[in-house]
């Protein structure tokens, strides 16, 4: 079921730069698409490292958790 409110909140949190990694604040820019504007597209570099993939997954998980709590 599309949940545009959740995705809008995720975008707001990501752009605010309130996610953290190793004590530093980090932002996350999401590429949003889909008919209902509720699809996140991941488009990493072809040279992405395992560490960068792990960081992206951790930040996305943190972002979803924060967004769900704030609704």
C-alpha positions in Angstrom: 0.0 0.0 0.0 1.5 3.4 -1.0 2.4 5.5 2.0 3.3 8.9 0.6 3.3 10.6 4.0 6.0 8.2 5.2 8.1 8.8 2.1 7.7 12.6 2.4 8.8 12.3 6.1 11.8 10.2 5.0 12.9 12.8 2.5 12.6 15.6 5.1 14.7 13.7 7.6 17.3 12.7 5.0 17.7 16.3 3.8 17.9 17.7 7.3 21.2 15.9 7.9 20.1 14.4 11.2 21.3 10.8 10.6 24.5 9.8 12.4 27.5 7.6 11.6 30.5 7.3 13.9 29.4 10.3 15.8 29.0 12.5 12.8 25.8 13.9 11.3 25.0 12.8 7.8 22.3 13.6 5.3 20.8 11.3 2.7 19.3 12.4 -0.6 16.6 10.1 -1.9 15.7 9.7 -5.6 11.9 9.4 -5.4 9.8 8.1 -8.2 6.9 5.8 -9.1 3.3 6.5 -10.0 2.4 7.4 -6.4 5.8 9.0 -5.6 6.5 6.3 -3.1 9.4 4.4 -4.7 13.0 5.0 -3.6 15.5 4.4 -6.4 19.1 3.3 -5.5 21.7 4.2 -8.2 25.2 3.7 -6.7 28.4 4.1 -8.6 29.7 1.0 -10.4 32.8 1.3 -8.2 30.9 1.2 -4.9 32.8 -0.6 -2.1 31.4 -3.1 0.4 31.9 -0.5 3.1 29.8 2.1 1.2 27.0 -0.5 0.6 27.0 -1.3 4.4 26.9 2.5 5.2 24.0 3.1 2.7 22.0 0.2 4.2 22.6 1.4 7.8 21.6 5.0 6.9 18.5 3.8 5.1 17.5 1.7 8.0 18.1 4.6 10.4 16.1 6.9 8.2 13.1 4.5 7.9 13.1 4.0 11.7 13.1 7.7 12.4 10.4 8.4 9.9 8.1 5.7 11.2 8.5 7.0 14.8 7.6 10.5 13.8 4.3 9.7 12.1 
